[in-house]
């Protein structure tokens, strides 16, 4: 698939904020996206190992046929991690691996799901959002842990599948706490780009089964040890 060179990847950390702020001006989370308009969905995850002080990253992307939920394409990449984990700037750490893997996919999926956040981010630029500009494709962020943004707070959530509560900052809905299965821990949903909040919620819920709180596409792991605790 085609990758769009939106900005350089080897960047001075002093430029991180200004890049995210400029991209945020182009953000669109108003577009509904319906399941009947989607044929393929990709799940993206990055995992890490550290050996003798050398940190390596491994990205795996699995593309699913939505009708059969079978994997029809996949790609992977690995490389040294040169950017330390800094809350709010996960994209600069993981994008080199993600874009390398995505560039090896045969065709662009209709939607990407990320293990991380979309607009649930201080500058509305979580990994799912920032990656969307390079991929040119709608994206959704699905995080396992809550990334507190500003004065946003969590409210009590029901225990039934489909229960959700909004995450609000300054009157803006920037995410949702979603129960994807009865009695399990929730996930934290936020649109990445080119898709709205309601569509993101419905798609994440539809793609989740009873065996895990995570939607099927983002359960794929290249390392069974699991990935690091990502917040954005």
Secondary structure, 3 states (H helix, E strand, C coil): CCCCCCCCCCCCHHHHHHHHHHHHCCCCCCCCCCHHHCCEEEEEEEEEEEECCEEEEEEEEEEEECCCCEEEEEEEEEEECCCCCCCCCHHHHHHHHHHHHHCCCCCCCCEEEECCCCCCCCCCCCHHHHHHHHHCCCEEEEECCCCCCCCCCCCCCCCCCCCEEEEEECCEEEEEEECCCCCCCCEEEEEEECCCHHHHHHHHHHCCCCCCCCCHHHHCCCCCCCCCCCCC
